[in-house]
Amino acid sequence: MSKKPQPLDNNPQRTEEEIRTHTIGELKPLSSRILIVDYDPQWPELFAREADRIRSVLGSLALRIEHVGSTSVPGLAAKPIVDLLLVVANSAQEDAYAPALEAAGYVLRIRELTWYEHRMFKGPDTDINLHVFSSDCPEIDRMLMFRDWLRSNAADRDLYARTKAALSEKEWTYVQNYADAKTAVIEGIIARARIDRK
């Protein structure tokens, strides 16, 4: 009988200064605990609606749009925020895509120049995180591998659910602190997915 995967203990935490460096606009501390809810079958519908809106705004500039994160994994409890992956030719060239998104009501909240030129927008009327990466970014493969592995591997899906539930009981200053605390478990899951892929 195989043992359940166990979380790792090395959880690098970003400092408030690091978080502030990448945040556009006001850095908002959490006013309550992280909310984790049961899987909602409406999440894929919300993703599809947002993906259609982004395609209509960006046209051929949107090279790929994927549903990622916990809301993309059927049966997995999650924060009720739909994560989308938008692939563009070059995420550093904001002038090519950001004005059109902003005109449609999306708000740029994160700009990480030193981490794959990652950008993150919030949605106009649905609680989403729209992550933007360049077409050659290795993080795209990692995000999709993580999603696909959780969709097919019950043991790691349960491990991730337990990890999120436990961490949501703690008090965090910023959502990023909670996200950072999951890093070791995520890396362990991705490592197993990568081994399975070989």
N, C-alpha and C positions, 0 to 999 in steps of 0.2 A: 504494500500500500504506500503510495507516494505521500511525502510530507507536504503540508501546505506551505507555499512560499511565505517567508517571513520578511517583515520590513527591515531595512538597514538603518543604522543610527546616525550616519553623517548627514546632517541637514544644514547646509549653508544658508544663513539668514542675511538678507541684504539690509544694510543700515538705512535709517530714515534719509540720510543725505543721498545715498545711492538711488533710492526710490524717487526722491524729489528731483534728482537730476534728469530722470527720464519722463517725469510727469508734466503734461502740459495743462496749465490751469491750476486750480486749487487742489492741494493734496488733502484728501478727506479721510480723517481717521474713521474707523468703524465705530458705530454708535451702539451696536449689539453684536451678539455672536454670529458666526457664519451660519447661514440658513442652508441646510441640506434637505431636499424634499424627495419623495418617491419619484421614480421615472414617470414622466408625463408623455403619453403618446402624441400629444399635440406638438412636442418639440420638433420632430421632423417637418411638420407643416409650417412652423414658424421659420425654420431654416429655409424651406423651399420658397416661401414668400420673400424673405430677405435676399436670397440668391437671385430671384427673378428681378427684384428691384435694382440690385447692384448691376446685373447684366444690362438692364435697360438704361442705367446711368452711364456705365463705362463701355458698353459695347465690346469691341474686340480687345480693348485694353485689359479686360478681365480674362486672363489666360486659363484660369481654373478657379472654381469655387467649391469648397468642400465643407461638409458638416464635421466638426472635430470636437474634442473635449467630451466630457461625461454625458452631455445631453445627446450625443450621437451614438451612444451605446444602449440599445434596448435593455430595459430591466435594471439599469444602474442608477442609483440615487445620485442627485447632483444639486449644485446651486442652480436655481432657476434662471440661468443666464445662458443663452445659446451662443456657442463659439463657432465662428466661421473662419475659414482659411481662404484668403484671397491671394492669388498668385498673379503678379504683374511682371513686366519685363525687368524693371529696376525699381525696387521700393524706395531707394534713396532719392529718386527723381519725383518728389511729391507733386511738383507742378503738373505732371502728366495725368495724375488721377485724383489727388486730394481736392482740388477745387470743385470738380464734378460731384464727388461724394458729399462735400460740405454743402453744396447748393441743394442737395437732396435731403439735408438734415442730419447727416452723419457728423460726429464731432471727434476730431483727433485728440486723444488723451495721452497716448504714450508714443515717444520717439526714442528708440534705443539705437544710437549710432554705432555702438561698439558690439552689439549682438545682432549680427546679420541685417543691420539696417531695418530692424523690425518696427512696424508702426501698428498702432491699435486704435480703432475708432469705436465709439459707442453709437448705438442706433438712434434713429429719429423717434421711434414710437414703441419699440420692443426692446427689452433688456438683452442686448447682445454685446459680444466682444468680437469685432471684426479685425482679425490679425492679417497683416499684409507682409508678404515676403517676396523676394525676387525669385525668378524662375529657376535659378541654379542653386538655391539655398538648401543645404542638407537638412535643415530643420523640418522642411516639408515632409520628407520621407519619414523622419522620426515621428512626427505627429500622426501621420496616416498609419504607420506601423503600430503605434501604440493603440490607436482607435480600433484597428482591425483585429489586433491580438485580444483586446478586451471583449470584442464582440464574439470571439470564438473560444476563449479560455475562461471557463467558469471559476477556476481556482484563483487566478490573478484578478478577475473581475471582483470576486468576493474580498480578496485582500485589499484591493483599492477602495472598495466600499467601506470596509471596516476602518481603514486608515483615515478616510475622510470623515467618517462619523466620529471617531475618537478625537481628531484634530478640531472638529467643529465645536466640541465641548470646551475647548480652551479659549482664553481671551487673547485676541490679537489686536495690535494697534492698527494695522493695515491689512487689506486683503492679500497683498503681496507677501506678507509674513506667513500667512496660512499656505499660500501657494509654494513658497520656498520650503516649508516644512514637509511637503509631499515629495520633494525632489529625490530623495534616496529611494523611496518606494517606486517611483516612476522609473528611475534609472534601472532598478533591478528588473522591473517588468519588461522594459525595452531590451535589456540584455538577454532575457529568456526568449523574447520574440525574435531577436536577431539570430540566436543559436538555432531556433526552430526553422528559420528561413533558409539556413544553409543546406 
